Amino acid sequence: MSQTYDPYHGWAGYPSEPPPPPRRSHKRGLIVTGAVALAAGAAAGGLIGSSHGLAASTMTAASRTPLSASQIAQRVDPALVDIVTTLGNQGGKAAGTGIVLTSNGEVLTNNHVIRGATSIKVTDVGNGRTYTAKVVGYDASRDVAVIQLQNASGLTTANLGDSSSVQTGDAVTALGNAGGKGGTPSVASGTVTALNQSITASDEGSGVNSEQLTGLIETNADIQPGDSGGALVNSYGQVIGMNTAASTGTQFQSQSGQSATQAYAIPIDAAESIASQIGDGQGSSTVHIGATAFLGIATSGSNSGSGSGDSGGFGFGGFGDQGGSDTASGVTISGAVSGSPAASAGLTAGDTITSVGGHSVSSTADIQDVLVKYHPGDKVSVSWVDQAGQSHSATVTLASGPAA
């Protein structure tokens, strides 16, 4: 397993019995080779969740002394939510977990939990209420997203710990909605087995939407599909990571001699930093704020992180893996969604897109990198070569599409 420096934090010792952890202010703010992103769902593959929240603006309590797994769950459960998405272009449903950051309903989750969503419903298990949610923003490259529950107030927020103090061997508990069953979150206990891990993650079951993730916490806690976006918690009841991916084909022998599955979490310091940037509306080359711009092309490029087997991916649109390829001279598409900006411009299956927004493209990832900066209603130039070898260009107005 390759090691990669975490750009957000180093790693320091963790005290065996800390003083009462300070309350942190919360600004508004996927397979290892042989592993998959913790997503699963009906029809379209990929997501599953957990839930919670309560009345009154309270934060889950941390402890001065180590807690049992059941005690940790009792404290942290109220700050988790079940996320259920509708994948419009695929007619499917999917689900995932989220962590409540603010009492008015800002929720941290994985980008792959909301990718391709045309609508999002979130159930707060603590108060039993279901809310409609909107995407505030996301960083697909680091698999972090923030959603906002509509008309929510008084939710219990998560007590976020300091992931830079995590050490190999620390006891952890993973909480989430394993299997997408809803209700009381599942509980999986384990230890931290490695730090600063780099993996290649892709959607559970389908193996598409491959992405590279770095700086991860590795654990042997038995995290399952559906735990994506859930909480990895230390012995004192503080969230120190967000459950993101687990191995399905690679196992190792634990010190006890038992076979264990490798699972991975994004350190909470890194996730919260991105969430704060999103909440502050600070877009970047990787962070997208607001609704996703929709071009409406279908591709099957394996490095796109979208467009192949999902319905979003920075507005690629998509109706499954129907051909299409990345070449040195451009991106050959497998089709254009009916009524989409791409279709209106005259793009059809077999055409090769050579540039978007004035930038030459040779992969679906290149298109993704360009479109992340755009929003619905923005105009963008597209150049392509048809199957007869004729060159074309058009300026299209991007529509509103599924989350990336």
For each residue, the residues with C-beta under 8 A, 3 or more apart:
1: 32 194 197 198 199 218
2: 198
3: 196 197 198
4: 196 197 198 214 215
5: 196 215
6: 9 10 11 195 196 214 215 267 270
7: 214 215 270
8: 215 267 269 270 273
9: 6 163 164 267 269 270
10: 6 164
11: 6 164 165 166 167 195 196
12: 164 165
13: 165 167
14: 165 166 167 170 234
15: 18 165
16:
17: 64 65 66
18: 15 21 64 236
19: 64
20: 62 64
21: 18 62 159 161 236 238
22:
23: 59 159
24: 159 160
25:
26: 29 101 102 106 157 160 272
27: 275 276 279 280
28: 102 106 276 279 280
29: 26 101 106 146 272 275 276 277 278 279 280
30: 36 37 38 39 110 112 143 201 202 203 209 211 213 228 244 245
31: 34 35 36 37 199 200 201 202 204 207 210 245 247 248
32: 1 35 199 200 201 245 247 250 262 264
33: 199 200 249 250
34: 31 247 248 249 250
35: 31 32 199 201 245 246 247 248 249 250 262 264
36: 30 31 39 201 202 203 204 205 207 225 245 246 247 248
37: 30 31 46 110 112 143 201 202 203 204 209 228 244 245
38: 30 48 110 176 204 223 224 225 226 227 228 243 244 245 246 263
39: 30 36 45 46 47 48 94 96 110 112 113 203 204 225 226 228
40: 45 46 47 48 94 95 179 180 204 205 225 226
41: 44 45 46 47 48 85 87 92 93 94 95 180
42: 92 93 94
43: 87 90 91 92 93
44: 41 87 90 92 93 94 116 309 310 311
45: 39 40 41 94 203 204 205 206 208 309
46: 37 39 40 41 94 112 115 203 204 205 206 209 310
47: 39 40 41 83 85 94 95 96 112 113 114 180 226 228
48: 38 39 40 41 94 95 96 97 176 177 178 179 180 224 225 226 227 228
49: 81 82 83 84 95 96 97 98 113 176 177 180 182 226 228 229 230
50: 80 81 82 97 98 125 175 176 177 185 186 226 227 229 230
51: 80 81 82 83 97 98 122 123 124 125 126 177 182 185
52: 77 78 79 80 81 100 124 125 126 156 185
53: 78 79 81 100 124 125 126 127 129 152 155 156
54: 58 78 124 126 127 154 155 156
55: 127 154
56: 154 156
57: 103 153 154 155 157
58: 54 103 156 157
59: 23 79 156 157 158 159
60: 75 76 78 79 156 157 158 159 237
61: 75 159 237
62: 20 21 75 159 161 236 237 238
63: 66 67 71 75 235 236 237
64: 17 18 19 20 236
65: 17 236
66: 17 63 171 235 236
67: 63 71 72 75 235 236 237
68: 71 72
69: 72 73 173 187 189
70: 73 74 187
71: 63 67 68 74 75 237
72: 67 68 69 75 76 173 175 187 233 235 237
73: 69 70 76 77 173 175 185 187
74: 70 71 77
75: 60 61 62 63 67 71 72 78 159 237
76: 60 72 73 79 80 158 159 175 231 233 237 239
77: 52 73 74 80 125 126 175 184 185
78: 52 53 54 60 75 125 126 156
79: 52 53 59 60 76 99 100 155 156 157 158 159 231 239
80: 50 51 52 76 77 97 98 99 100 125 158 175 176 185 230 231
81: 49 50 51 52 53 97 98 99 100 107 122 123 124 125 149
82: 49 50 51 95 97 98 122 123 125 177 182
83: 47 49 51 95 96 97 98 107 109 113 114 120 121 122 133 147 229
84: 49 93 94 95 120 121 122 123
85: 41 47 93 94 95 96 113 114 116 117 118 119 120 121
86: 92 93 117 118 119 120
87: 41 43 44 90 91 92 93 94 116 117 118 310 311 402
88: 91 117 118 119 311 402
89: 116 118 311 317 318 319 337 402
90: 43 44 87 116 310 311 319 320
91: 43 87 88
92: 41 42 43 44 86 87
93: 41 42 43 44 84 85 86 87
94: 39 40 41 42 44 45 46 47 48 84 85 87 113 116 117
95: 40 41 47 48 49 82 83 84 85 177 180 226
96: 39 47 48 49 83 85 109 110 112 113 114 177 226 228 229
97: 48 49 50 51 80 81 82 83 109 113 176 177 185 226 227 228 229 230 231 243
98: 49 50 51 80 81 82 83 107 108 109 113 122 147 229
99: 79 80 81 107 108 109 158 229 230 231 239 242
100: 52 53 79 80 81 103 105 106 107 108 124 155 156 157 158
101: 26 29 106 107 108 146 157 158 272 275
102: 26 28 105 106 155 157
103: 57 58 100 153 154 155 156 157
104: 149 152 153 155
105: 100 102 131 133 148 149 150 152 153 155
106: 26 28 29 100 101 102 136 146 147 148 149 275 279
107: 81 83 98 99 100 101 122 133 146 147 148 149
108: 98 99 100 101 144 145 146 229 242 271 272 275
109: 83 96 97 98 99 113 114 145 146 147 228 229 242
110: 30 37 38 39 96 113 114 143 144 145 228 229 242 244 266
111: 114 115 138 139 140 142 143 144 145 403 404
112: 30 37 39 46 47 96 115 143 203 209 228
113: 39 47 49 83 85 94 96 97 98 109 110 145 228 229
114: 47 83 85 96 109 110 111 117 120 135 138 145 147 403
115: 46 111 112 140 209 306 310 312 313 402 403 404
116: 44 85 87 89 90 94 306 310 311 312 313 402 403
117: 85 86 87 88 94 114 120 135 312 402 403
118: 85 86 87 88 89 311 402
119: 85 86 88 132
120: 83 84 85 86 114 117 132 133 134 135 147 403
121: 83 84 85 130 131 132 133
122: 51 81 82 83 84 98 107 130 131 132 133 147 149
123: 51 81 82 84 128 129 130 131 182
124: 51 52 53 54 81 100 127 128 129 130 131 149 152 155
125: 50 51 52 53 77 78 80 81 82 128 182 183 184 185
126: 51 52 53 54 77 78 155 156
127: 53 54 55 124 155
128: 123 124 125
129: 53 123 124 152
130: 121 122 123 124
131: 105 121 122 123 124 149 150 151 152
132: 119 120 121 122 149 150
133: 83 105 107 120 121 122 147 148 149 150
134: 120 147 148 150
135: 114 117 120 138 145 146 147 148 290 291 292 403
136: 106 145 146 147 148 278 279 289 290
137: 145 146 278 279 281 283 287 288 289 290
138: 111 114 135 144 145 146 278 287 288 403 404
139: 111 142 143 144 145 274 278 286 287 288
140: 111 115 143 211 286 288 305 306 313 314 368 372 404
141: 211 286 305
142: 111 139 213 266 270 274 286
143: 30 37 110 111 112 139 140 201 211 213 244 266
144: 108 110 111 138 139 242 266 270 271 274 275 278
145: 108 109 110 111 113 114 135 136 137 138 139 278 403
146: 29 101 106 107 108 109 135 136 137 138 275 278 279
147: 83 98 106 107 109 114 120 122 133 134 135 136
148: 105 106 107 133 134 135 136
149: 81 104 105 106 107 122 124 131 132 133 152 155
150: 105 131 132 133 134
151: 131
152: 53 104 105 124 129 131 149 155
153: 57 103 104 105
154: 54 55 56 57 103
155: 53 54 57 79 100 102 103 104 105 124 126 127 149 152
156: 52 53 54 56 58 59 60 78 79 100 103 126
157: 26 57 58 59 60 79 100 101 102 103
158: 59 60 76 79 80 99 100 101 231 239
159: 21 23 24 59 60 61 62 75 76 79 237 238 239
160: 24 26 238 239 268 272
161: 21 62 165 233 234 236 238 239 240 268
162: 165 238 240 269
163: 9 166 217 240 241 267 268 269 270
164: 9 10 11 12 267 269
165: 11 12 13 14 15 161 162
166: 11 14 163 170 192 195 217 234 240 241 267
167: 11 13 14 170 192 195
168: 192 193 194 195
169: 191 192
170: 14 166 167 191 192 234 235
171: 66 189 190 191 234 235
172: 189 190 191 192 219 221 232 233 234 235 240 241
173: 69 72 73 187 188 189 190 221 232 233 235
174: 187 188 189 190 219 221 222 223 227 230 231 232 233 243 263 265
175: 50 72 73 76 77 80 185 186 187 188 227 230 231 233
176: 38 48 49 50 80 97 185 186 223 224 226 227 228 229 230 231 243
177: 48 49 50 51 82 95 96 97 180 181 182 185 186 226 227 230
178: 48 181 186 188 223 224 225 226 227
179: 40 48 186 224 225 226
180: 40 41 47 48 49 95 177 225 226
181: 177 178 226
182: 49 51 82 123 125 177
183: 125
184: 77 125
185: 50 51 52 73 77 80 97 125 175 176 177 230
186: 50 175 176 177 178 179 224 226 227
187: 69 70 72 73 173 174 175
188: 173 174 175 178 221 222 223 224 227
189: 69 171 172 173 174 221
190: 171 172 173 174 193 219 220 221 222 260 263
191: 169 170 171 172 219 220 221
192: 166 167 168 169 170 172 195 217 218 219
193: 168 190 218 219 220 262
194: 1 168 197 217 218
195: 6 11 166 167 168 192 217 218
196: 3 4 5 6 11 214 215 216
197: 1 3 4 194 214 215 216 217 218 264
198: 1 2 3 4 212 213 214 215 216
199: 1 31 32 33 35 212 213 216 245 264
200: 31 32 33 210 211 212 213
201: 30 31 32 35 36 37 143 210 211 212 213 244 245 264
202: 30 31 36 37 206 207 208 209 210 211
203: 30 36 37 39 45 46 112 206 207 208 209 309 310
204: 31 36 37 38 39 40 45 46 225 248
205: 36 40 45 46
206: 45 46 202 203 209 309
207: 31 36 202 203 210
208: 45 202 203 302 308 309 310 321
209: 30 37 46 112 115 202 203 206 304 305 306 308 309 310 313
210: 31 200 201 202 207 302 303 305
211: 30 140 141 143 200 201 202 305
212: 198 199 200 201
213: 30 142 143 198 199 200 201 216 244 245 264 266
214: 4 6 7 196 197 198
215: 4 5 6 7 8 196 197 198 266 267 270
216: 196 197 198 199 213 244 245 264 265 266 267
217: 163 166 192 194 195 197 232 240 241 264 265 266 267
218: 1 192 193 194 195 197 262 263 264
219: 172 174 190 191 192 193 223 232 262 263 264 265
220: 190 191 193 254 260 261 262 263
221: 172 173 174 188 189 190 191 232 263
222: 174 188 190 260 261 263
223: 38 174 176 178 188 219 227 230 243 246 261 263
224: 38 48 176 178 179 186 188 227 246
225: 36 38 39 40 48 178 179 180 204 228 246
226: 38 39 40 47 48 49 50 95 96 97 176 177 178 179 180 181 186
227: 38 48 50 97 174 175 176 177 178 186 188 223 224 230 243 246
228: 30 37 38 39 47 48 49 96 97 109 110 112 113 176 225 243 244
229: 49 50 83 96 97 98 99 108 109 110 113 176 242 243 244
230: 49 50 80 97 99 174 175 176 177 185 223 227 242 243
231: 76 79 80 97 99 158 174 175 176 239 241 242 243
232: 172 173 174 217 219 221 239 240 241 242 243 265 268
233: 72 76 161 172 173 174 175 237 238 239 240
234: 14 161 166 170 171 172 237 238 240
235: 63 66 67 72 170 171 172 173
236: 18 21 62 63 64 65 66 67 161
237: 60 61 62 63 67 71 72 75 76 159 233 234
238: 21 62 159 160 161 162 233 234
239: 76 79 99 158 159 160 161 231 232 233 242 268
240: 161 162 163 166 172 217 232 233 234 265 267 268
241: 163 166 172 217 231 232 265 266 267 268 271
242: 99 108 109 110 144 229 230 231 232 239 265 266 268 271
243: 38 97 174 176 223 227 228 229 230 231 232 263 265
244: 30 37 38 110 143 201 213 216 228 229 264 265 266
245: 30 31 32 35 36 37 38 199 201 213 216 263 264
246: 35 36 38 223 224 225 227 261 262 263 264
247: 31 32 34 35 36 250 251 261 262 263
248: 31 34 35 36 204 261
249: 33 34 35
250: 32 33 34 35 247 262
251: 247 259 260 261 262
252: 259 260 262
253: 257 258 259 260
254: 220 257 258 259 260
255:
256:
257: 253 254
258: 253 254
259: 251 252 253 254
260: 190 220 222 251 252 253 254
261: 220 222 223 246 247 248 251
262: 32 35 193 218 219 220 246 247 250 251 252
263: 38 174 190 218 219 220 221 222 223 243 245 246 247
264: 32 35 197 199 201 213 216 217 218 219 244 245 246
265: 174 216 217 219 232 240 241 242 243 244
266: 110 142 143 144 213 215 216 217 241 242 244 270 271
267: 6 8 9 163 164 166 215 216 217 240 241 270 271
268: 160 161 163 232 239 240 241 242 271 272
269: 8 9 162 163 164 272 273
270: 6 7 8 9 142 144 163 215 266 267 273 274
271: 108 144 241 242 266 267 268 274 275
272: 26 29 101 108 160 268 269 275 276
273: 8 269 270 276 277
274: 139 142 144 270 271 277 278 287
275: 27 29 101 106 108 144 146 271 272 278 279
276: 27 28 29 272 273 279 280
277: 29 273 274 280 282 284 287
278: 29 136 137 138 139 144 145 146 274 275 281 282 287 289
279: 27 28 29 106 136 137 146 275 276
280: 27 28 29 276 277
281: 137 278 289
282: 277 278 287 289
283: 137 287 288 289 373
284: 277 287
285: 369 372 373
286: 139 140 141 142 372
287: 137 138 139 274 277 278 282 283 284 372
288: 137 138 139 140 283 292 314 372 373 404
289: 136 137 278 281 282 283
290: 135 136 137 375
291: 135 375 376 400 401
292: 135 288 312 314 315 376 400 401 402 403 404
293: 314 315 371 374 375 376 378 380 398 399 400 401
294: 315 317 340 341 376 398 399 400 401 402
295: 315 316 317 340 341 342 356 367 371 380 382 396 398 401
296: 315 316 317 336 337 339 340 341 342 343 399 401
297: 307 316 317 318 333 335 336 337 340 342 347 353 367
298: 307 316 317 318 319 320 322 324 333 334 335 336 337
299: 304 307 308 316 318 324 326 331 332 333 334 364 367
300: 307 308 321 322 323 324 325 334
301: 304 307 308 324 325 326 331 363 364 365
302: 208 210 308
303: 210 326 363 364 365
304: 209 299 301 307 308 313 316 363 364 365 367 368
305: 140 141 209 210 211 313 364 365 368
306: 115 116 140 209 310 312 313 314 316 318 364 368 404
307: 297 298 299 300 301 304 310 313 316 317 318 364
308: 208 209 299 300 301 302 304 318 320 321 364
309: 44 45 203 206 208 209 318 320 321
310: 44 46 87 90 115 116 203 208 209 306 307 313 318 402
311: 44 87 88 89 90 116 118 317 318 319 401 402
312: 115 116 117 292 306 315 316 317 318 401 402 403 404
313: 115 116 140 209 304 305 306 307 310 316 318 368 404
314: 140 288 292 293 306 367 368 371 372 404
315: 292 293 294 295 296 312 371 374 398 399 401 404
316: 295 296 297 298 299 304 306 307 312 313 364 367 368
317: 89 294 295 296 297 298 307 311 312 336 337 340 342 401
318: 89 297 298 299 306 307 308 309 310 311 312 313 337
319: 89 90 298 311 322 335 337
320: 90 298 308 309
321: 208 300 308 309 334
322: 298 300 319 334 335 349
323: 300 334 349
324: 298 299 300 301 331 332 333 334 335 349
325: 300 301 331 332
326: 299 301 303 331 332 362 363 364
327: 330 331 332 352 362
328: 362
329: 352 354 362 385
330: 327 352 353 354 355 361 362 384 385
331: 299 301 324 325 326 327 352 353 361 362 363 364 366 367
332: 299 324 325 326 327 350 351 352 353
333: 297 298 299 324 336 342 347 349 350 351 352 353
334: 298 299 300 321 322 323 324 349
335: 297 298 319 322 324 348 349
336: 296 297 298 317 333 340 342 343 347 348 349
337: 89 296 297 298 317 318 319 340 342 343
338: 343
339: 296 343 344
340: 294 295 296 297 317 336 337 343 344 399
341: 294 295 296 344 345 396 397 398 399
342: 295 296 297 317 333 336 337 345 347 382 396
343: 296 336 337 338 339 340 346 347 348
344: 339 340 341 396
345: 341 342 382 394 396
346: 343 392 394
347: 297 333 336 342 343 351 353 382 384
348: 335 336 343 351 386
349: 322 323 324 333 334 335 336
350: 332 333 386 387
351: 332 333 347 348 384 385 386 387 392
352: 327 329 330 331 332 333 384 385
353: 297 330 331 332 333 347 356 361 367 382 383 384
354: 329 330 360 361 383 384 385
355: 330 358 359 360 361 381 382 383
356: 295 353 359 361 366 367 370 371 380 381 382 383
357: 370 371 373 374 380 381
358: 355 381
359: 355 356 366 370
360: 354 355 366
361: 330 331 353 354 355 356 366 367 370
362: 326 327 328 329 330 331 366
363: 301 303 304 326 331 366 367
364: 299 301 303 304 305 306 307 308 316 326 331 367 368
365: 301 303 304 305 368 369
366: 331 356 359 360 361 362 363 369 370
367: 295 297 299 304 314 316 331 353 356 361 363 364 370 371
368: 140 304 305 306 313 314 316 364 365 371 372 404
369: 285 365 366 372
370: 356 357 359 361 366 367 373 374 380
371: 293 295 314 315 356 357 367 368 374 380 398
372: 140 285 286 287 288 314 368 369 404
373: 283 285 288 357 370
374: 293 315 357 370 371 378 380 398
375: 290 291 293 378 398
376: 291 292 293 294 398 399 400 401
377: 397 398
378: 293 374 375 397 398
379: 395 396 397 398
380: 293 295 356 357 370 371 374 395 396 398
381: 355 356 357 358 393 394 395 396
382: 295 342 345 347 353 355 356 393 394 395 396
383: 353 354 355 356 391 392 393
384: 330 347 351 352 353 354 391 392 393
385: 329 330 351 352 354 389 390 391 392
386: 348 350 351 389 390 392
387: 350 351
388:
389: 385 386
390: 385 386
391: 383 384 385
392: 346 351 383 384 385 386
393: 381 382 383 384
394: 345 346 381 382
395: 379 380 381 382
396: 295 341 342 344 345 379 380 381 382
397: 341 377 378 379
398: 293 294 295 315 341 371 374 375 376 377 378 379 380
399: 293 294 296 315 340 341 376
400: 291 292 293 294 376
401: 291 292 293 294 295 296 311 312 315 317 376
402: 87 88 89 115 116 117 118 292 294 310 311 312
403: 111 114 115 116 117 120 135 138 145 292 312
404: 111 115 138 140 288 292 306 312 313 314 315 368 372
